[in-house]
Amino acid sequence: MIIPVTCAIILLERKVLATQRSESMNLPGFWEFPGGKVESGESPEDCLHREIKEELNIEIDLLDRWNSFEHSYQPGKIIQLIPFLVSFKGGELILSEHTAYRWLGLSELFEVNWAQADIPIVQELSRKWGSIQKNY
């Protein structure tokens, strides 16, 4: 079973947002790019806007959709992680599900303990950092 899950690489002032999973979530304590499961009949883009509003209380603007990555935490269940590069549009960041957040610069990207599914996205972000900062 493949489960489509969106995630937002949220840019603000040459930094990117990372959120820490709470004790009530799977993989507590690990860091991730915020987002969530795509519901039936929902586009990944609509899902991302909904999830970011629910989880963080903020608005975003979509900049770019990156290639998906697949990861399996348990046999027979594959997460298809769909990353979007987005900019912070507005609102007050209030966590509803996560325990903490950090704004990370390039040199800080690998300071947090990322969830396994997010690591390829962190690596991609690291490779593209220069062009992202120049273009967005």
N, C-alpha and C positions, 0 to 999 in steps of 0.2 A: 504494500500500500504506500503510495506516494502522497505526502501531505504538503501542499503549497503554503509557504510561510513567507511573508514579506518582512523586510527590515529596512530601516532608514539610517543612512549615513548622513547625519545632520551636521551641516557646516555652519559655523558662526565665528567670525573674527579669527580665521586661520586655525581653528580648532574643530574637533569632531566630538560628538556626544557619545559617551558609553554609559550604560546603565547596569547596575548590579542586581541580579535576581534575588528575590526575597526567599525566606524560609518556606513560604507557602507555595512556591513554584518548584517545578522540576529543576534540577541543577542549581540548588541554592548556593549563593555566594559567587557564582561565576558571573562574568561580565559579558554583555552582548550589545548589539545594535538593536534598539527597540523596534517592535513591530508585532506581527501576530499572524494567525492562521487566516487564510482566505476562506470566507464563507461561501456556501453554494450560491451561484448566480451573481457573485460579486467579482469585480475586476481587481487585479492586484493593486492598481492605483487607488481605487476606492477603499480597499481594505487598509492600505497604509494610512490614508488620511484618517479613517475611523479609529484605527488602533492608536495612532499617535495622539489623537484628541483624547481618547479614553485613558491611555496610560500616562500621558505627560501634560495634558491640558494645554497643548500649544498647537499652532497652525504652521504648516510647512508648504513650501513650493517645490514641486518636483523639477529636478534639473536633468537627470539622466537615469536610465535603467541599465543596470549592468547584467552580465551573464549570470545565470543561476548556478548555484553549487548544491550538490546533494550530499547528505550525511545521514548515517544510520546510527542511532543510539541503542537500538534494540533490533534483533532480527525481524525481518518482515515489515519494518516500519521505516520509511525513508523520508527525511525532511528535504524538500526542495526549497532552498533559501533563495528568495528573489530580492536582491539588493537594489535600492534606489538611492542615488545621490540627491540630497535635498538641501534646501536652505531654510533656516529658521525664519519664519514670517512674522510671528508675534504670539503674544500670550505670556502668562506667567507659568513657568515650569513648576508643576506640582506632581510629584510621584504618587500614583495610585496603586501600583503593583510592585515596584522595585524598592530596594532599601536605600540606594545611593546612586548618584550620578557624578560623572567627571567630564570636564571638557579637556580633551587630550590633543596636544600638539604632536608633530611627527616624532620627536624624540621620546615621547611618552607612550606611544601606541602599544608597546610591548611590556609596559609596567604593570598592567592588570592581567588577571587570570581569565582569559577569554574562554567562553564555551567552545567546544571543539568545532561545532558547525560554523562559528563565526571566524575562525582562524584564517581560512582562505580569503575571506573578505578583507580582513585586517592586512594580510599580505598584499592583496591587490591595491588596497588603499595606500599602503606604504610605497608601492611601485609608482602609482599615479599621482602621488602627493604634489609634486612640483607643477604638473600641468593642471591639476585641480585648482591649486591656489592661484595660478595665473589666469585660468579661464572663468572661475567663479568667485 
